[in-house]
Amino acid sequence: MTRGGAGGWDAVDVLNPSVIRQGDTYYNFFSGFDGKVWRTGLAVSADGVTWSKQRSILSPDPSTWEGGTIAANGSAITGEGEILYYYQAGDPVEIGLARSRNMDQWQRNGAPVLPAGPYESWDERGVADPYVIRAGRDYYMFYLGMDRARRQRLGVAMSGDGVSWYKLRGNPILELGEYGSFDANGLGEPAVWASRGYYWMLYTGRDRGEVRRLGLARSRDGVQWEKLPTVISGGQAWDSKVICDPSVLPNGDQISVWFGGGDVPHPVQNIDGQIGLAVLTAESN
């Protein structure tokens, strides 16, 4: 998926895909940036490869906690007869919820469903990059947390209804890499699925030069995680400096991975962002 035309709401960056499938149709809740504001858009596809952009479905509301710069970088999941879309907004950045039964009309929850943490906590300065999965009757949200030293690590929260969340005591669940590693400067954008007796996580790692790559980790319980040696870099000119924002759909031992990519090393935006597709196999786990 490429950027929109000059002057459009997604003209500068197109990133953060969140892909779900209903019947024979794929739906992609992606983020678009016009140089000032991040919004969430919707695209549809019959095969997950060729996408048709529909419209922008969510813009930040400056009259609320969201402020005026972002309502995007989210995670969509099918709930009880509706779509739940978790997104980041505000300053400090926190996580909100919008829901829809028809993907046309969206109702915001009001207050953030996952706020920043208390004074001197590991996520005191913001929570972002939600990725929500269902395990049994419960929802689990994996997310980025930032402390006052601006360290960005990953944590998890749990909910019985998708609205009221509590953060687990084991947070953060994934720490920064050692000096010189691909994820020494920050972690973000987790994508989690279950397969072969493990939970698996693709996540974005930032190095000291702000080049971004994807790392792989696994866990038996979703709380204690082990980093694996797999590191995924961009292989083409358009994603040569940034691979980020994974969204996964398992199909047996093959995992479809939609991701954001760019050719400018920057921790946030203005990276010439576009969206690609890869396949992760069991042999590469």
Helices and strands as residue ranges (DSSP letters): E 13-15, E 19-22, E 25-33, E 38-45, E 52-58, E 72-78, E 83-89, E 94-100, E 107-108, E 126-135, E 138-146, E 152-159, E 165-167, E 186-195, E 198-206, E 212-219, E 225-232, G 237-239, E 242-251, E 254-262, E 274-281, G 282-284
